[in-house]
Structures are given as C-alpha cells and as structure tokens.
Amino acid sequence: MHTYRYFRRMKSAKVFFTLVLGIILLACGREQQIPVPYVYVNYTVYLNNPSNDHLRVPGGSLILPDLGNHGIIIYSRSIGDVNDFVAFDLTCTHEPTDECIVYIDDTDFYLECPCCGSKYTIFDGLVAQSPARWPLKPYQTAFNGNTIRIYN
C-alpha cells in the first residue's frame, strides 16, 4: 500500500516538473524572437559588377536600401574563408515600428541607431550597447563564385 502511494507521488512530481520545464522553455523561446516583421527577401548581388567589387575584400559592405524592412546590409567577414558574408536588416530592434534605420558608425565596426543610441556589431549583428535587447534580424547568404544570394 505504501509503495503504491510512493509511486503515485513520484508520478505526480514528474508530471509537475515536466509542465514547469515546458512552460519555461516556451517562455524563453518567445523572449528571443527578434521583433522585426517578416519581409520576403530573395535577391542576388553580382560581384562581377564593378560597383560591388569591394565586397571581395574583408570588411567590405554594401547597403541595399530597397530590401527588407528598412534596407539590408551585406558584410564580408572573411573568418578563414574569403567567401564569408553576413546580411542584416537595418531596422533597429529596440523600436522596430519606428522609422529608425541603423547606419555604419565612424569606426566601421558598429551599426548605430540614430533614434535610441543602440549599437550592434557589424560582424554578427549582436547588441553591443543598450537599450536594444535583440540582435539585428539576420538573412541567409549563399556565395556562388561571382554571386551572393540573400534570402530568408
């Protein structure tokens, strides 16, 4: 009889902890969603175009003002690979409904919001200075010899 109660309590405890863990995991997932609205992007940059040639150099960047929410920046990182590109939406994640567009600061290492003062590293889009809590919205990139495809 006592063994039955023990296993019944253990089963109840397992169910309780499973529910609590599930709620915590769901809450954490919501917190990390970047609040920038989804906009379909599928665009190709041609590196054989002389105006895009600077993307072949590490640290080179290109702003595409008509893509994404408020434009997209492509950046050539080149971490051990000359074909390492990243692309981010230029919408500040602190107040994404505002018309605040981040720009490259004087150091060329950060993207800065003129409205709230948030800074993001150009290398990976992570927040470097508050008040923003989320990184910049990333887009996928694919390099194929002379083209870079930006898509989501």
C-alpha positions as YAML, in Angstrom:
chain: A
units: angstrom
residues:
- id: 1
  name: MET
  ca: [0.00, 0.00, 0.00]
- id: 2
  name: HIS
  ca: [2.79, 2.43, 0.92]
- id: 3
  name: THR
  ca: [4.70, 1.52, -2.24]
- id: 4
  name: TYR
  ca: [1.66, 2.40, -4.35]
- id: 5
  name: ARG
  ca: [1.40, 5.87, -2.73]
- id: 6
  name: TYR
  ca: [5.12, 6.45, -3.22]
- id: 7
  name: PHE
  ca: [4.96, 5.69, -6.96]
- id: 8
  name: ARG
  ca: [1.80, 7.77, -7.31]
- id: 9
  name: ARG
  ca: [3.55, 10.78, -5.71]
- id: 10
  name: MET
  ca: [6.60, 10.25, -7.89]
- id: 11
  name: LYS
  ca: [4.41, 10.19, -11.00]
- id: 12
  name: SER
  ca: [2.67, 13.40, -9.92]
- id: 13
  name: ALA
  ca: [6.03, 15.07, -9.24]
- id: 14
  name: LYS
  ca: [7.32, 14.06, -12.70]
- id: 15
  name: VAL
  ca: [4.23, 15.48, -14.39]
- id: 16
  name: PHE
  ca: [4.53, 18.72, -12.40]
- id: 17
  name: PHE
  ca: [8.23, 19.24, -13.20]
- id: 18
  name: THR
  ca: [7.65, 18.38, -16.87]
- id: 19
  name: LEU
  ca: [4.92, 21.02, -17.10]
- id: 20
  name: VAL
  ca: [7.05, 23.65, -15.35]
- id: 21
  name: LEU
  ca: [10.02, 22.89, -17.60]
- id: 22
  name: GLY
  ca: [7.80, 23.09, -20.70]
- id: 23
  name: ILE
  ca: [6.41, 26.48, -19.67]
- id: 24
  name: ILE
  ca: [9.92, 27.83, -19.00]
- id: 25
  name: LEU
  ca: [11.20, 26.62, -22.37]
- id: 26
  name: LEU
  ca: [8.25, 28.13, -24.22]
- id: 27
  name: ALA
  ca: [8.69, 31.45, -22.42]
- id: 28
  name: CYS
  ca: [12.40, 31.53, -23.23]
- id: 29
  name: GLY
  ca: [11.72, 30.89, -26.90]
- id: 30
  name: ARG
  ca: [9.35, 33.84, -27.15]
- id: 31
  name: GLU
  ca: [11.81, 36.20, -25.48]
- id: 32
  name: GLN
  ca: [14.46, 35.53, -28.11]
- id: 33
  name: GLN
  ca: [12.29, 36.21, -31.14]
- id: 34
  name: ILE
  ca: [13.50, 39.28, -32.97]
- id: 35
  name: PRO
  ca: [10.61, 41.79, -33.14]
- id: 36
  name: VAL
  ca: [11.28, 42.90, -36.72]
- id: 37
  name: PRO
  ca: [8.42, 42.00, -39.10]
- id: 38
  name: TYR
  ca: [8.98, 39.29, -41.71]
- id: 39
  name: VAL
  ca: [9.56, 40.56, -45.23]
- id: 40
  name: TYR
  ca: [10.24, 38.15, -48.08]
- id: 41
  name: VAL
  ca: [13.76, 38.55, -49.45]
- id: 42
  name: ASN
  ca: [15.37, 36.72, -52.36]
- id: 43
  name: TYR
  ca: [17.98, 38.89, -54.04]
- id: 44
  name: THR
  ca: [21.26, 38.28, -55.85]
- id: 45
  name: VAL
  ca: [24.28, 40.57, -55.76]
- id: 46
  name: TYR
  ca: [26.66, 40.18, -58.71]
- id: 47
  name: LEU
  ca: [30.29, 40.58, -57.68]
- id: 48
  name: ASN
  ca: [31.46, 40.94, -61.28]
- id: 49
  name: ASN
  ca: [29.62, 44.30, -61.27]
- id: 50
  name: PRO
  ca: [32.39, 46.88, -60.55]
- id: 51
  name: SER
  ca: [30.17, 48.73, -58.04]
- id: 52
  name: ASN
  ca: [30.05, 45.58, -55.87]
- id: 53
  name: ASP
  ca: [33.71, 44.61, -56.19]
- id: 54
  name: HIS
  ca: [34.57, 45.94, -52.70]
- id: 55
  name: LEU
  ca: [32.63, 43.01, -51.18]
- id: 56
  name: ARG
  ca: [35.52, 40.74, -52.20]
- id: 57
  name: VAL
  ca: [37.68, 42.48, -49.56]
- id: 58
  name: PRO
  ca: [37.33, 41.58, -45.85]
- id: 59
  name: GLY
  ca: [35.40, 44.35, -44.11]
- id: 60
  name: GLY
  ca: [33.66, 45.42, -47.30]
- id: 61
  name: SER
  ca: [29.96, 46.20, -47.05]
- id: 62
  name: LEU
  ca: [27.05, 47.04, -49.28]
- id: 63
  name: ILE
  ca: [23.72, 48.57, -48.31]
- id: 64
  name: LEU
  ca: [20.64, 47.55, -50.27]
- id: 65
  name: PRO
  ca: [18.09, 50.24, -49.24]
- id: 66
  name: ASP
  ca: [15.07, 48.74, -51.05]
- id: 67
  name: LEU
  ca: [15.17, 45.28, -49.44]
- id: 68
  name: GLY
  ca: [13.89, 44.01, -46.08]
- id: 69
  name: ASN
  ca: [12.05, 46.38, -43.76]
- id: 70
  name: HIS
  ca: [14.34, 49.42, -43.94]
- id: 71
  name: GLY
  ca: [17.17, 48.07, -46.05]
- id: 72
  name: ILE
  ca: [19.75, 45.30, -45.76]
- id: 73
  name: ILE
  ca: [23.50, 45.43, -45.23]
- id: 74
  name: ILE
  ca: [25.83, 42.75, -46.59]
- id: 75
  name: TYR
  ca: [29.19, 42.49, -44.84]
- id: 76
  name: SER
  ca: [32.27, 40.48, -45.83]
- id: 77
  name: ARG
  ca: [33.60, 38.90, -42.60]
- id: 78
  name: SER
  ca: [36.23, 36.56, -44.01]
- id: 79
  name: ILE
  ca: [36.88, 34.39, -40.94]
- id: 80
  name: GLY
  ca: [39.32, 32.00, -42.52]
- id: 81
  name: ASP
  ca: [37.13, 31.95, -45.62]
- id: 82
  name: VAL
  ca: [37.14, 34.65, -48.25]
- id: 83
  name: ASN
  ca: [33.54, 33.81, -49.03]
- id: 84
  name: ASP
  ca: [32.11, 34.50, -45.56]
- id: 85
  name: PHE
  ca: [29.25, 37.00, -45.88]
- id: 86
  name: VAL
  ca: [26.52, 38.07, -43.47]
- id: 87
  name: ALA
  ca: [23.38, 40.10, -44.13]
- id: 88
  name: PHE
  ca: [21.23, 42.01, -41.62]
- id: 89
  name: ASP
  ca: [18.08, 44.10, -41.76]
- id: 90
  name: LEU
  ca: [18.83, 47.75, -40.98]
- id: 91
  name: THR
  ca: [15.76, 48.06, -38.72]
- id: 92
  name: CYS
  ca: [16.62, 48.86, -35.09]
- id: 93
  name: THR
  ca: [15.21, 46.08, -32.90]
- id: 94
  name: HIS
  ca: [14.55, 48.40, -29.95]
- id: 95
  name: GLU
  ca: [11.59, 50.11, -31.62]
- id: 96
  name: PRO
  ca: [11.05, 48.24, -34.90]
- id: 97
  name: THR
  ca: [7.83, 50.10, -35.69]
- id: 98
  name: ASP
  ca: [9.67, 53.44, -35.81]
- id: 99
  name: GLU
  ca: [11.42, 54.60, -38.93]
- id: 100
  name: CYS
  ca: [14.82, 54.23, -37.24]
- id: 101
  name: ILE
  ca: [17.44, 52.86, -39.62]
- id: 102
  name: VAL
  ca: [20.83, 51.82, -38.26]
- id: 103
  name: TYR
  ca: [23.92, 53.12, -40.04]
- id: 104
  name: ILE
  ca: [27.63, 52.24, -40.02]
- id: 105
  name: ASP
  ca: [29.39, 54.41, -37.42]
- id: 106
  name: ASP
  ca: [32.77, 56.12, -37.87]
- id: 107
  name: THR
  ca: [34.72, 53.08, -36.62]
- id: 108
  name: ASP
  ca: [33.22, 50.78, -39.30]
- id: 109
  name: PHE
  ca: [32.77, 48.12, -36.56]
- id: 110
  name: TYR
  ca: [29.28, 49.03, -35.36]
- id: 111
  name: LEU
  ca: [25.83, 49.74, -36.71]
- id: 112
  name: GLU
  ca: [24.23, 52.52, -34.68]
- id: 113
  name: CYS
  ca: [20.63, 53.64, -34.27]
- id: 114
  name: PRO
  ca: [20.20, 57.44, -34.50]
- id: 115
  name: CYS
  ca: [16.93, 57.31, -32.53]
- id: 116
  name: CYS
  ca: [17.77, 55.33, -29.38]
- id: 117
  name: GLY
  ca: [21.58, 55.05, -29.49]
- id: 118
  name: SER
  ca: [21.66, 51.25, -29.65]
- id: 119
  name: LYS
  ca: [24.78, 49.76, -31.22]
- id: 120
  name: TYR
  ca: [25.20, 46.41, -32.94]
- id: 121
  name: THR
  ca: [28.42, 44.74, -34.04]
- id: 122
  name: ILE
  ca: [28.61, 44.68, -37.83]
- id: 123
  name: PHE
  ca: [30.39, 41.33, -37.65]
- id: 124
  name: ASP
  ca: [27.47, 39.34, -36.21]
- id: 125
  name: GLY
  ca: [24.59, 41.79, -35.55]
- id: 126
  name: LEU
  ca: [24.68, 41.29, -31.77]
- id: 127
  name: VAL
  ca: [23.78, 44.11, -29.39]
- id: 128
  name: ALA
  ca: [26.89, 45.99, -28.25]
- id: 129
  name: GLN
  ca: [25.12, 48.87, -26.48]
- id: 130
  name: SER
  ca: [21.61, 49.12, -24.97]
- id: 131
  name: PRO
  ca: [18.70, 49.88, -24.96]
- id: 132
  name: ALA
  ca: [18.16, 47.22, -27.69]
- id: 133
  name: ARG
  ca: [17.70, 43.70, -26.30]
- id: 134
  name: TRP
  ca: [17.61, 41.73, -29.55]
- id: 135
  name: PRO
  ca: [20.25, 41.39, -32.28]
- id: 136
  name: LEU
  ca: [19.65, 42.65, -35.79]
- id: 137
  name: LYS
  ca: [17.45, 40.44, -37.95]
- id: 138
  name: PRO
  ca: [19.75, 38.18, -39.99]
- id: 139
  name: TYR
  ca: [19.19, 36.92, -43.52]
- id: 140
  name: GLN
  ca: [20.69, 33.84, -45.09]
- id: 141
  name: THR
  ca: [23.53, 34.26, -47.58]
- id: 142
  name: ALA
  ca: [24.89, 31.88, -50.20]
- id: 143
  name: PHE
  ca: [28.08, 32.56, -52.15]
- id: 144
  name: ASN
  ca: [28.48, 31.00, -55.59]
- id: 145
  name: GLY
  ca: [31.65, 32.24, -57.25]
- id: 146
  name: ASN
  ca: [30.54, 35.63, -58.57]
- id: 147
  name: THR
  ca: [27.18, 36.00, -56.80]
- id: 148
  name: ILE
  ca: [25.87, 36.39, -53.26]
- id: 149
  name: ARG
  ca: [22.27, 35.39, -52.74]
- id: 150
  name: ILE
  ca: [20.41, 37.00, -49.81]
- id: 151
  name: TYR
  ca: [17.23, 35.22, -48.76]
- id: 152
  name: ASN
  ca: [15.04, 34.11, -45.84]
...
